[in-house]
Amino acid sequence: MEATETMMGRGRDAIDMIVDADSFNEGTIGAKTFDDPEFGPGAVVGTAALNGEAVTIIASDANAFNEKFPVVYAGIIGMEEGYKMAQAVYASLEADKAKSVAEKRPLVLIVDTPGNGPGKVEEIFGMNKATGAYQLALAEARLAGHPIVAMVIGRAISGAFLCHGLQADHIVSLDANFGTMIHVMPLTSVSRIIRKDLETLQELSKGNPVFAAGPRFFYALGGVEELVGTIDGMRPTIIEHIKAIRAAKAAGEADKLGPWGRGQLGAEREGRKVRPEVIKLMNQEFAAVAEKYAPSR
């Protein structure tokens, strides 16, 4: 695999490469403004034009440092960052609440994050609530009709990718030769948790996408709709996916989008062969007891 230019740590550059020239208005979405520079400095939110259409941009700033939470740097999504991103989504919902589904503004998530803020203080004050709030906001926006595209430009790792990416209708990613990383945790951590030696896991990762990291393996699992082969290709790819998402929602095919749709993609690409069988078995077992535990259903 030939290495090429990396976009890691260049979330702000990516915004300029993707949106219409000089159109990004940072800190303003509809009637809401984000005026406090000390609140969630690692989160970049705002409004831009993409192909002439207003879009909400949500990204991480790898060069920002949150002085209140010293574990938040290099693109980590901390507690404040999670809430700020959630507020950006709800501001988009509010701005377009009177518009038809076809007119709802797209949300473009530019993904380059090594994880969530793992500090003790963040955990005490509710790190999980912040990222959960962001996931809920994106799910509500998706169901309300906003097209959501996540563009992975660098690191898409662990809980941060769960909130900043996996709730999107479609996920596209720069290919592996840009140094792009997608995984839940490194093999060293997997080894400690499941008590398999690292050499065994490294051997498994060569052919099994469940153990392997990277966008190509994640593509095989259905987790990425499309791999992008050039940096210049990010903008037209996002535009095309917004069109495809709108068409699917207009056709009443929303179940082909988002996490559920990617599960189906994994089966079609034969990366997740067992998933449909497990779901079928779970549905059968639930149906057998549904009357007892959920009689009103």
Residue pairs with C-beta under 8 A, 6 or more apart in sequence:
1 176
1 177
2 177
3 177
3 179
4 177
4 178
5 178
5 231
6 154
6 178
6 179
7 13
7 14
7 112
7 153
7 154
7 174
7 178
7 231
8 62
8 112
8 153
8 154
8 155
8 179
8 180
9 62
9 63
9 74
9 75
9 112
9 154
10 62
10 112
10 153
10 154
11 44
11 59
11 60
11 61
11 62
11 75
11 110
11 112
11 153
11 154
12 44
12 59
12 61
12 63
14 59
14 110
14 112
14 151
14 153
14 234
15 24
15 44
15 48
15 57
15 59
15 110
16 24
17 231
17 232
17 234
17 235
18 50
18 108
18 110
18 151
18 234
18 235
18 238
19 48
19 49
19 50
19 55
19 57
19 108
19 235
20 48
20 49
20 50
20 51
20 52
23 48
23 49
24 46
24 47
24 48
24 57
25 46
25 47
25 48
26 44
26 45
26 46
27 33
27 34
27 35
27 45
27 46
28 34
28 46
28 47
29 45
29 46
29 47
29 56
29 88
29 91
29 92
29 95
30 47
30 91
30 92
30 94
30 95
30 96
31 91
31 94
31 95
32 87
32 91
32 94
34 45
34 84
34 87
34 88
38 67
38 68
39 80
39 84
40 66
40 78
40 80
40 81
40 82
40 83
40 84
40 85
41 61
41 64
41 65
41 66
42 60
42 61
42 64
42 65
42 66
42 72
42 73
42 75
42 76
42 77
42 78
42 80
42 81
43 58
43 59
43 60
43 61
43 77
43 80
43 81
43 82
43 84
43 85
43 88
44 57
44 58
44 59
44 60
44 61
45 56
45 57
45 58
45 59
45 84
45 85
45 87
45 88
46 56
46 57
46 88
47 54
47 55
47 56
47 57
48 54
48 55
48 57
49 55
50 106
50 108
50 235
50 238
50 239
50 242
51 239
53 105
53 106
54 105
55 105
55 106
55 107
55 108
56 88
56 89
56 91
56 92
56 105
56 106
56 107
56 108
57 108
57 110
58 85
58 88
58 89
58 107
58 108
58 109
58 110
58 164
59 109
59 110
59 112
60 75
60 76
60 77
60 81
60 110
60 111
60 112
60 113
60 164
61 75
62 74
62 75
62 112
62 154
64 73
65 72
65 73
66 72
66 73
66 78
66 80
66 81
68 80
69 78
69 79
69 80
69 117
69 119
69 121
69 122
70 119
71 78
71 117
71 118
71 119
71 122
72 78
72 80
72 81
72 117
72 119
72 122
74 114
75 112
75 113
75 114
75 154
75 155
76 113
76 114
76 115
76 116
76 117
76 160
77 85
77 113
77 115
77 116
77 117
77 131
77 160
77 163
77 164
78 116
78 117
78 122
78 127
78 130
79 117
79 122
79 125
79 126
79 127
79 130
80 130
81 117
81 130
82 116
82 127
82 130
82 131
82 133
82 134
82 163
83 130
83 133
83 134
85 134
85 137
85 163
85 164
86 130
86 133
86 134
86 136
86 137
89 107
89 134
89 137
89 138
89 140
89 141
90 137
90 140
92 105
92 107
92 141
92 146
93 137
93 140
93 141
93 144
93 146
95 105
96 103
96 104
96 105
96 146
100 145
101 144
101 145
101 249
101 250
102 145
102 246
102 250
104 144
104 145
104 146
104 147
105 146
106 146
106 147
106 148
106 149
106 242
106 245
107 138
107 141
107 146
107 147
107 148
107 149
107 168
108 148
108 149
108 151
108 238
109 148
109 149
109 150
109 151
109 164
109 165
109 168
110 151
110 153
111 150
111 151
111 152
111 153
111 154
111 155
111 156
111 161
111 164
111 165
112 152
112 153
112 154
112 155
112 156
113 155
113 156
113 157
113 160
113 161
113 164
114 155
114 157
114 158
114 160
115 157
115 158
115 159
115 160
116 122
116 127
116 131
116 158
116 159
116 160
116 163
117 127
119 127
131 159
131 160
131 162
131 163
132 163
134 163
134 164
135 162
135 163
135 167
138 148
138 163
138 167
138 168
139 167
141 148
142 148
142 167
142 168
142 169
142 257
142 258
143 254
145 249
147 169
147 241
147 242
147 245
147 246
147 249
148 167
148 168
148 169
148 170
148 245
149 168
149 169
149 170
149 171
149 172
149 238
149 241
149 242
149 245
150 164
150 165
150 166
150 168
150 170
150 171
150 172
151 172
151 173
151 228
151 234
151 237
151 238
152 165
152 171
152 172
152 173
152 174
152 180
152 182
152 215
152 224
153 174
153 178
153 180
153 234
154 174
154 179
154 180
154 181
155 180
155 181
156 165
156 173
156 180
156 181
156 182
157 181
157 182
157 183
157 184
157 185
158 183
158 184
158 185
161 182
165 171
166 223
166 259
167 258
167 259
168 258
169 241
169 245
169 248
169 257
169 258
169 261
170 225
170 226
170 241
170 244
170 245
170 257
171 223
171 224
171 225
171 262
172 224
172 225
172 226
172 227
172 228
172 234
172 237
172 238
172 241
173 180
173 182
173 215
173 218
173 219
173 224
173 226
173 227
173 228
174 180
174 215
174 227
174 228
174 231
174 234
175 215
175 216
175 227
175 228
175 229
176 214
176 215
176 216
178 231
180 214
180 215
181 213
181 214
182 213
182 214
182 215
182 217
182 218
182 223
182 224
183 213
183 214
186 213
187 198
187 201
187 202
187 205
187 211
187 213
188 198
190 196
190 201
190 211
191 197
191 198
191 201
201 211
204 211
205 211
205 212
205 213
206 212
209 217
209 218
209 220
209 221
209 271
210 221
215 224
215 227
216 227
217 271
218 224
219 227
219 269
219 271
220 266
220 269
220 270
220 271
221 266
221 269
221 271
221 272
222 262
222 263
222 264
222 265
222 266
222 267
222 268
222 269
222 271
222 272
223 262
223 266
225 241
225 262
225 265
226 237
226 241
228 234
228 237
245 257
248 254
248 256
248 257
249 257
255 261
256 264
263 272
263 275
266 272
266 275
267 273
267 275
267 276
290 297
